[in-house]
């Protein structure tokens, strides 16, 4: 008999984020929140703050792509 996906023997190994990764996320989330707050309260730094927010979003996308690449390399 073949075992189904619900079988305990066929569990996948999923890595948990390290304390460093969680700290890095917290720092970047704080910077993004601060940038959005400053952009909402003043006009002088609006363009600069929007560039910081765009950079944070680009970093998040690159981090996700890197995660997917590493995950595929580990599988194959």
C-alpha positions in Angstrom: 0.0 0.0 0.0 1.3 3.5 -0.8 1.3 6.0 1.9 -0.7 9.2 1.5 0.3 12.8 2.1 -1.1 12.6 5.6 1.4 10.0 6.7 3.8 11.1 9.5 6.7 9.4 7.6 6.3 11.7 4.7 6.7 15.0 6.5 8.7 17.7 4.9 11.7 19.4 6.5 10.9 23.1 6.6 13.6 25.4 8.1 12.6 27.8 10.8 13.9 31.4 10.6 16.8 32.1 12.9 16.9 34.8 15.5 19.0 36.9 13.2 16.5 36.7 10.4 13.6 37.7 12.8 15.7 40.6 14.1 16.5 41.7 10.5 12.8 41.6 9.6 11.9 43.6 12.7 14.5 46.3 11.9 13.4 46.6 8.2 9.7 46.7 9.2 10.5 49.4 11.7 12.4 51.4 9.1 9.5 51.0 6.6 7.0 52.1 9.2 9.1 55.1 10.3 9.5 56.1 6.6 5.8 55.9 6.0 5.1 58.0 9.1 7.6 60.7 8.1 6.2 60.8 4.6 2.7 61.2 6.0 3.6 64.1 8.3 5.8 66.2 6.0 6.3 67.2 2.4 10.0 67.9 2.4 11.3 64.4 2.6 8.4 62.7 0.8 10.4 61.7 -2.3 13.3 60.5 -0.3 11.0 58.4 2.0 9.2 56.9 -0.9 12.6 55.8 -2.3 13.4 54.1 1.0 10.0 52.4 1.0 10.6 51.2 -2.6 14.1 50.0 -1.6 12.6 48.0 1.3 10.0 46.4 -1.0 12.7 45.6 -3.6 14.8 44.0 -0.8 11.8 41.9 0.3 11.2 40.6 -3.3 14.9 39.8 -3.7 14.9 38.0 -0.3 11.9 35.9 -1.4 13.5 35.1 -4.7 16.7 34.0 -3.0 14.7 31.9 -0.6 13.0 30.1 -3.5 16.3 29.5 -5.2 17.9 28.0 -2.1 14.8 25.9 -1.5 15.0 24.4 -5.1 18.8 23.7 -4.8 18.2 21.8 -1.6 15.5 19.6 -3.2 17.5 18.7 -6.3 
